[in-house]
Amino acid sequence: MITLTFEEVILDPEHYFESPNDVLSYPGFDAIEKKKILKAWELDVTLLQVCDQENMGSTIEPRLLSRIHQAIHQIEAGL
């Protein structure tokens, strides 16, 4: 397994993880770092949705934002 650094991942979470659950299960980050990564991913997806709404051409999985929110809630429940 490749060791990821928080500084790398926070800039582009989707590049390093296929799903929000992969962030949750990654052993190299603590809960606070995982939440920050998911919040960064949430912002990316939200901005892509705005582009999509303005017909600027983005391709995002329709339920991705919901899955990110679920992962954030799982972390918050465990803190």
VOKOL-23174 format. One record per residue (C-alpha): residue in three letters; x negated, y negated, z negated. Coordinates in Angstrom, 1 decimal. Example, Ala and Ser with C-alpha at 12.3 -4.5 7.8 and 13.67 -1.06 7.14 Angstrom:
2
+-----+--------+--------+--------+
! res !   east !  north !     up !
+-----+--------+--------+--------+
! Ala !  -12.3 !    4.5 !   -7.8 !
! Ser !  -13.7 !    1.1 !   -7.1 !
+-----+--------+--------+--------+
***
This chain:
79
+-----+--------+--------+--------+
! res !   east !  north !     up !
+-----+--------+--------+--------+
! Met !    0.0 !    0.0 !    0.0 !
! Ile !   -1.3 !   -3.5 !    0.9 !
! Thr !   -1.5 !   -5.9 !   -2.0 !
! Leu !    0.4 !   -9.1 !   -1.4 !
! Thr !   -0.3 !  -12.4 !   -3.0 !
! Phe !    2.5 !  -14.6 !   -4.2 !
! Glu !    1.0 !  -17.6 !   -2.3 !
! Glu !    1.3 !  -15.7 !    1.0 !
! Val !    4.8 !  -14.3 !    0.4 !
! Ile !    6.4 !  -17.5 !   -0.8 !
! Leu !    5.7 !  -19.1 !    2.5 !
! Asp !    7.5 !  -16.5 !    4.6 !
! Pro !    9.3 !  -13.8 !    2.6 !
! Glu !   11.0 !  -12.2 !    5.6 !
! His !    7.6 !  -11.5 !    7.2 !
! Tyr !    6.6 !   -9.4 !    4.3 !
! Phe !    9.9 !   -7.8 !    3.2 !
! Glu !   12.6 !   -6.1 !    5.3 !
! Ser !   15.3 !   -6.7 !    2.7 !
! Pro !   15.9 !   -8.5 !   -0.6 !
! Asn !   15.9 !   -5.2 !   -2.4 !
! Asp !   12.3 !   -4.6 !   -1.2 !
! Val !   11.4 !   -7.8 !   -3.1 !
! Leu !   13.1 !   -6.4 !   -6.2 !
! Ser !   11.3 !   -3.1 !   -6.0 !
! Tyr !    7.8 !   -4.5 !   -5.2 !
! Pro !    5.6 !   -3.8 !   -8.3 !
! Gly !    3.1 !   -6.6 !   -7.7 !
! Phe !    5.3 !   -9.5 !   -8.8 !
! Asp !    7.1 !  -10.3 !  -12.1 !
! Ala !   10.7 !  -11.3 !  -12.3 !
! Ile !   10.1 !  -15.0 !  -12.1 !
! Glu !    7.9 !  -14.7 !   -9.0 !
! Lys !   10.5 !  -12.4 !   -7.4 !
! Lys !   13.2 !  -15.0 !   -8.0 !
! Lys !   11.1 !  -17.7 !   -6.5 !
! Ile !   10.5 !  -15.6 !   -3.4 !
! Leu !   14.2 !  -14.8 !   -3.1 !
! Lys !   15.0 !  -18.5 !   -3.5 !
! Ala !   12.5 !  -19.4 !   -0.7 !
! Trp !   14.1 !  -16.8 !    1.5 !
! Glu !   17.5 !  -18.2 !    0.6 !
! Leu !   16.5 !  -21.6 !    1.8 !
! Asp !   15.0 !  -20.2 !    5.0 !
! Val !   18.3 !  -18.4 !    5.8 !
! Thr !   20.4 !  -21.4 !    4.9 !
! Leu !   18.4 !  -23.6 !    7.3 !
! Leu !   18.7 !  -21.0 !   10.0 !
! Gln !   22.4 !  -20.9 !    9.5 !
! Val !   22.5 !  -24.7 !   10.0 !
! Cys !   20.6 !  -24.2 !   13.3 !
! Asp !   23.0 !  -21.5 !   14.3 !
! Gln !   26.0 !  -23.8 !   13.5 !
! Glu !   24.5 !  -26.5 !   15.6 !
! Asn !   23.9 !  -24.1 !   18.5 !
! Met !   20.1 !  -24.4 !   18.2 !
! Gly !   19.7 !  -20.7 !   18.7 !
! Ser !   18.8 !  -18.6 !   15.6 !
! Thr !   19.3 !  -14.9 !   15.0 !
! Ile !   20.1 !  -14.0 !   11.4 !
! Glu !   21.7 !  -11.0 !    9.9 !
! Pro !   25.2 !  -12.1 !    8.9 !
! Arg !   25.1 !  -10.6 !    5.4 !
! Leu !   21.5 !  -11.4 !    4.6 !
! Leu !   22.4 !  -14.5 !    2.5 !
! Ser !   24.9 !  -12.4 !    0.4 !
! Arg !   22.2 !   -9.7 !   -0.1 !
! Ile !   19.7 !  -12.4 !   -1.3 !
! His !   22.3 !  -13.8 !   -3.7 !
! Gln !   22.9 !  -10.3 !   -5.1 !
! Ala !   19.2 !   -9.7 !   -5.6 !
! Ile !   18.9 !  -13.1 !   -7.4 !
! His !   21.8 !  -12.1 !   -9.7 !
! Gln !   20.2 !   -8.8 !  -10.5 !
! Ile !   17.0 !  -10.6 !  -11.6 !
! Glu !   18.9 !  -13.1 !  -13.6 !
! Ala !   20.8 !  -10.3 !  -15.4 !
! Gly !   17.6 !   -8.7 !  -16.4 !
! Leu !   15.8 !  -11.9 !  -17.7 !
+-----+--------+--------+--------+
***
